[in-house]
């Protein structure tokens, strides 16, 4: 039995607003659109987070 997924269409990458952890020892980040708080804390280490822009794959709604 084989599974064919067919040709994959390329995923477009776009500038995306994210929250990034300020703790140098932590790699935590999240897309701004997935944050429920106005200024979130890192969910991994509870440090403050800063806004950044990263080039990420575009998500479909």
C-alpha positions in Angstrom: 0.0 0.0 0.0 1.4 3.4 -0.9 0.2 6.9 -0.1 0.5 9.6 -2.7 0.3 13.2 -1.4 0.7 14.6 -4.9 3.0 17.6 -5.6 3.4 20.0 -2.8 2.9 23.6 -3.5 5.6 25.9 -2.2 4.9 27.6 1.1 5.2 31.4 0.9 7.2 33.1 3.6 6.2 36.5 4.8 7.3 39.1 7.4 5.5 38.2 10.6 5.1 40.0 13.9 6.3 37.9 16.8 7.0 38.1 20.5 10.5 36.9 21.3 11.9 36.1 24.8 14.4 38.6 26.2 16.3 35.9 28.1 19.4 35.0 26.2 19.3 31.4 27.4 15.7 30.9 26.1 14.7 30.4 22.5 11.0 31.1 23.2 8.9 33.0 20.7 5.3 33.1 19.5 3.4 34.7 16.6 1.8 38.0 17.8 -1.6 36.8 16.4 -1.5 33.8 18.8 -0.9 35.9 21.9 -3.9 36.6 24.2 -2.1 39.3 26.3 -1.1 42.8 25.2 2.5 42.2 26.5 3.0 38.5 27.2 5.5 36.7 29.3 7.5 33.8 27.9 5.5 30.6 28.3 8.8 28.7 28.8 10.7 30.8 31.3 8.3 33.6 32.3 10.7 36.4 31.2 9.5 39.5 29.4 9.1 39.4 25.7 9.8 42.0 23.0 8.2 42.5 19.6 10.2 41.4 16.5 9.6 40.7 12.9 10.7 37.4 11.4 10.3 35.8 8.0 8.1 32.8 8.6 5.9 30.5 6.5 2.5 32.0 5.9 -0.3 30.3 7.8 -3.7 29.7 6.3 -6.7 30.9 8.3 
